[in-house]
Amino acid sequence: MHQTTDALTTVDEKLSKRHIDLDPDGYFIIYLDRDAGLICAKHYTNVINEKGLAVDPDTGKVISAREKVERPQATLYAGRTAKELSVKIFEETNPCPVSLLAHAAYLGREFVRAEQALVSGQEYVQD
């Protein structure tokens, strides 16, 4: 059965609205460095409070998912492909900065989307 792009987009949009548990080991901001030809992922540490919200481990303030937050990243990872970036984060970094399988799967999907945007020249916006 062949599905239309619109139907598949609808499925993904619905899934993007589901609840996800935040990773206590931190979060990533993914972006492209087109001049260098790299997919970049800034890793930030956080603590999950009793309400399930990510908070800055230094200040205790809730980290907004909707507003730009100015914090120093813990680590910057970069790779030319989604696979290269995944290997650096999940195989070469000890301890691994990701503790939830759902977070790892999400990052893999985002790295592939970022790679496709890098190759095609299209804009990349992290989901």
Phi and psi in degrees as GROMACS dihedral restraints (atoms count N, CA, C in turn):
[ dihedral_restraints ]
;  ai    aj    ak    al  type     phi  dphi    fc
    3     4     5     6     1   -92.1    20    10
    4     5     6     7     1   125.1    20    10
    6     7     8     9     1  -103.1    20    10
    7     8     9    10     1   147.3    20    10
    9    10    11    12     1   -77.7    20    10
   10    11    12    13     1   157.3    20    10
   12    13    14    15     1   -59.9    20    10
   13    14    15    16     1   -38.9    20    10
   15    16    17    18     1   -61.6    20    10
   16    17    18    19     1   -41.8    20    10
   18    19    20    21     1   -64.6    20    10
   19    20    21    22     1   -41.7    20    10
   21    22    23    24     1   -68.1    20    10
   22    23    24    25     1   -38.6    20    10
   24    25    26    27     1   -62.0    20    10
   25    26    27    28     1   -40.3    20    10
   27    28    29    30     1   -61.5    20    10
   28    29    30    31     1   -42.6    20    10
   30    31    32    33     1   -60.2    20    10
   31    32    33    34     1   -49.1    20    10
   33    34    35    36     1   -65.5    20    10
   34    35    36    37     1   -39.6    20    10
   36    37    38    39     1   -62.5    20    10
   37    38    39    40     1   -40.0    20    10
   39    40    41    42     1   -64.8    20    10
   40    41    42    43     1   -44.3    20    10
   42    43    44    45     1   -65.8    20    10
   43    44    45    46     1   -30.1    20    10
   45    46    47    48     1   -67.1    20    10
   46    47    48    49     1   -16.8    20    10
   48    49    50    51     1   -94.4    20    10
   49    50    51    52     1    -0.7    20    10
   51    52    53    54     1   -74.2    20    10
   52    53    54    55     1   161.3    20    10
   54    55    56    57     1   -73.3    20    10
   55    56    57    58     1   137.6    20    10
   57    58    59    60     1  -131.3    20    10
   58    59    60    61     1   141.5    20    10
   60    61    62    63     1   -76.3    20    10
   61    62    63    64     1   139.4    20    10
   63    64    65    66     1   -80.5    20    10
   64    65    66    67     1   144.9    20    10
   66    67    68    69     1   -77.2    20    10
   67    68    69    70     1   121.9    20    10
   69    70    71    72     1   -66.3    20    10
   70    71    72    73     1   -14.2    20    10
   72    73    74    75     1   -88.4    20    10
   73    74    75    76     1    -0.2    20    10
   75    76    77    78     1   124.6    20    10
   76    77    78    79     1  -174.7    20    10
   78    79    80    81     1  -138.3    20    10
   79    80    81    82     1   166.2    20    10
   81    82    83    84     1  -123.5    20    10
   82    83    84    85     1   141.9    20    10
   84    85    86    87     1  -108.6    20    10
   85    86    87    88     1   120.0    20    10
   87    88    89    90     1  -106.6    20    10
   88    89    90    91     1   135.6    20    10
   90    91    92    93     1  -153.5    20    10
   91    92    93    94     1   169.2    20    10
   93    94    95    96     1  -105.2    20    10
   94    95    96    97     1   138.8    20    10
   96    97    98    99     1  -108.2    20    10
   97    98    99   100     1    88.8    20    10
   99   100   101   102     1   -64.1    20    10
  100   101   102   103     1   -36.9    20    10
  102   103   104   105     1   -60.7    20    10
  103   104   105   106     1   -39.1    20    10
  105   106   107   108     1   -90.0    20    10
  106   107   108   109     1    -9.1    20    10
  108   109   110   111     1    69.0    20    10
  109   110   111   112     1    39.6    20    10
  111   112   113   114     1  -124.9    20    10
  112   113   114   115     1   148.5    20    10
  114   115   116   117     1   -94.9    20    10
  115   116   117   118     1   126.7    20    10
  117   118   119   120     1  -116.1    20    10
  118   119   120   121     1   145.3    20    10
  120   121   122   123     1  -137.5    20    10
  121   122   123   124     1   109.3    20    10
  123   124   125   126     1   -85.6    20    10
  124   125   126   127     1   125.7    20    10
  126   127   128   129     1   -99.4    20    10
  127   128   129   130     1   131.5    20    10
  129   130   131   132     1  -120.7    20    10
  130   131   132   133     1   137.2    20    10
  132   133   134   135     1   -81.6    20    10
  133   134   135   136     1   156.2    20    10
  135   136   137   138     1  -156.1    20    10
  136   137   138   139     1   171.3    20    10
  138   139   140   141     1  -125.0    20    10
  139   140   141   142     1   142.9    20    10
  141   142   143   144     1   -96.5    20    10
  142   143   144   145     1   122.9    20    10
  144   145   146   147     1   -82.7    20    10
  145   146   147   148     1  -178.6    20    10
  147   148   149   150     1   -63.8    20    10
  148   149   150   151     1   -19.0    20    10
  150   151   152   153     1   -91.5    20    10
  151   152   153   154     1     0.5    20    10
  153   154   155   156     1    83.2    20    10
  154   155   156   157     1    14.9    20    10
  156   157   158   159     1   -98.1    20    10
  157   158   159   160     1   146.8    20    10
  159   160   161   162     1   -78.5    20    10
  160   161   162   163     1   131.9    20    10
  162   163   164   165     1  -127.1    20    10
  163   164   165   166     1   151.8    20    10
  165   166   167   168     1   -66.0    20    10
  166   167   168   169     1   124.5    20    10
  168   169   170   171     1   -66.2    20    10
  169   170   171   172     1   -21.2    20    10
  171   172   173   174     1   -86.5    20    10
  172   173   174   175     1   -38.0    20    10
  174   175   176   177     1  -107.1    20    10
  175   176   177   178     1   -20.6    20    10
  177   178   179   180     1    79.8    20    10
  178   179   180   181     1     0.9    20    10
  180   181   182   183     1   -79.6    20    10
  181   182   183   184     1   142.9    20    10
  183   184   185   186     1   -63.7    20    10
  184   185   186   187     1   137.0    20    10
  186   187   188   189     1   -92.9    20    10
  187   188   189   190     1   117.0    20    10
  189   190   191   192     1   -72.2    20    10
  190   191   192   193     1   137.3    20    10
  192   193   194   195     1   -88.1    20    10
  193   194   195   196     1   -13.0    20    10
  195   196   197   198     1  -106.3    20    10
  196   197   198   199     1   -16.1    20    10
  198   199   200   201     1  -115.8    20    10
  199   200   201   202     1   154.8    20    10
  201   202   203   204     1   -71.8    20    10
  202   203   204   205     1   128.4    20    10
  204   205   206   207     1  -114.4    20    10
  205   206   207   208     1   128.1    20    10
  207   208   209   210     1   -93.6    20    10
  208   209   210   211     1   104.2    20    10
  210   211   212   213     1  -141.4    20    10
  211   212   213   214     1   149.5    20    10
  213   214   215   216     1   -74.4    20    10
  214   215   216   217     1   136.2    20    10
  216   217   218   219     1   -73.6    20    10
  217   218   219   220     1   155.2    20    10
  219   220   221   222     1   -77.7    20    10
  220   221   222   223     1   -43.2    20    10
  222   223   224   225     1  -150.6    20    10
  223   224   225   226     1   145.5    20    10
  225   226   227   228     1  -111.0    20    10
  226   227   228   229     1   123.1    20    10
  228   229   230   231     1  -109.1    20    10
  229   230   231   232     1   146.9    20    10
  231   232   233   234     1  -148.7    20    10
  232   233   234   235     1   146.9    20    10
  234   235   236   237     1  -154.0    20    10
  235   236   237   238     1   157.2    20    10
  237   238   239   240     1   -79.0    20    10
  238   239   240   241     1   -23.5    20    10
  240   241   242   243     1  -134.9    20    10
  241   242   243   244     1   165.6    20    10
  243   244   245   246     1   -60.4    20    10
  244   245   246   247     1   -40.2    20    10
  246   247   248   249     1   -66.0    20    10
  247   248   249   250     1   -44.5    20    10
  249   250   251   252     1   -61.3    20    10
  250   251   252   253     1   -42.4    20    10
  252   253   254   255     1   -66.4    20    10
  253   254   255   256     1   -41.9    20    10
  255   256   257   258     1   -62.0    20    10
  256   257   258   259     1   -42.6    20    10
  258   259   260   261     1   -62.2    20    10
  259   260   261   262     1   -43.5    20    10
  261   262   263   264     1   -59.6    20    10
  262   263   264   265     1   -44.5    20    10
  264   265   266   267     1   -77.1    20    10
  265   266   267   268     1   -48.5    20    10
  267   268   269   270     1   -91.8    20    10
  268   269   270   271     1   -21.3    20    10
  270   271   272   273     1  -113.8    20    10
  271   272   273   274     1   -31.8    20    10
  273   274   275   276     1  -100.3    20    10
  274   275   276   277     1   -15.1    20    10
  276   277   278   279     1   -96.7    20    10
  277   278   279   280     1   125.0    20    10
  279   280   281   282     1  -131.1    20    10
  280   281   282   283     1   116.5    20    10
  282   283   284   285     1   -78.8    20    10
  283   284   285   286     1   154.5    20    10
  285   286   287   288     1   -63.5    20    10
  286   287   288   289     1   134.8    20    10
  288   289   290   291     1   -80.8    20    10
  289   290   291   292     1    11.9    20    10
  291   292   293   294     1  -127.0    20    10
  292   293   294   295     1   127.4    20    10
  294   295   296   297     1  -113.1    20    10
  295   296   297   298     1    -9.8    20    10
  297   298   299   300     1  -112.9    20    10
  298   299   300   301     1   133.6    20    10
  300   301   302   303     1   -61.5    20    10
  301   302   303   304     1   -37.6    20    10
  303   304   305   306     1   -62.1    20    10
  304   305   306   307     1   -36.0    20    10
  306   307   308   309     1   -68.4    20    10
  307   308   309   310     1   -42.0    20    10
  309   310   311   312     1   -61.5    20    10
  310   311   312   313     1   -43.2    20    10
  312   313   314   315     1   -63.8    20    10
  313   314   315   316     1   -43.3    20    10
  315   316   317   318     1   -58.6    20    10
  316   317   318   319     1   -47.4    20    10
  318   319   320   321     1   -61.7    20    10
  319   320   321   322     1   -41.2    20    10
  321   322   323   324     1   -58.8    20    10
  322   323   324   325     1   -44.7    20    10
  324   325   326   327     1   -62.4    20    10
  325   326   327   328     1   -43.9    20    10
  327   328   329   330     1   -66.9    20    10
  328   329   330   331     1   -38.1    20    10
  330   331   332   333     1   -64.1    20    10
  331   332   333   334     1   -38.5    20    10
  333   334   335   336     1   -65.6    20    10
  334   335   336   337     1   -44.8    20    10
  336   337   338   339     1   -59.9    20    10
  337   338   339   340     1   -42.0    20    10
  339   340   341   342     1   -65.1    20    10
  340   341   342   343     1   -41.1    20    10
  342   343   344   345     1   -62.6    20    10
  343   344   345   346     1   -43.1    20    10
  345   346   347   348     1   -61.4    20    10
  346   347   348   349     1   -41.1    20    10
  348   349   350   351     1   -67.3    20    10
  349   350   351   352     1   -38.6    20    10
  351   352   353   354     1   -63.0    20    10
  352   353   354   355     1   -44.7    20    10
  354   355   356   357     1   -70.2    20    10
  355   356   357   358     1   -40.5    20    10
  357   358   359   360     1   -84.6    20    10
  358   359   360   361     1   -16.9    20    10
  360   361   362   363     1    85.1    20    10
  361   362   363   364     1     1.7    20    10
  363   364   365   366     1   -78.0    20    10
  364   365   366   367     1   163.6    20    10
  366   367   368   369     1   -70.7    20    10
  367   368   369   370     1   144.5    20    10
  369   370   371   372     1  -115.8    20    10
  370   371   372   373     1   125.5    20    10
  372   373   374   375     1  -126.3    20    10
  373   374   375   376     1   121.9    20    10
  375   376   377   378     1   -63.9    20    10
  376   377   378   379     1   135.5    20    10
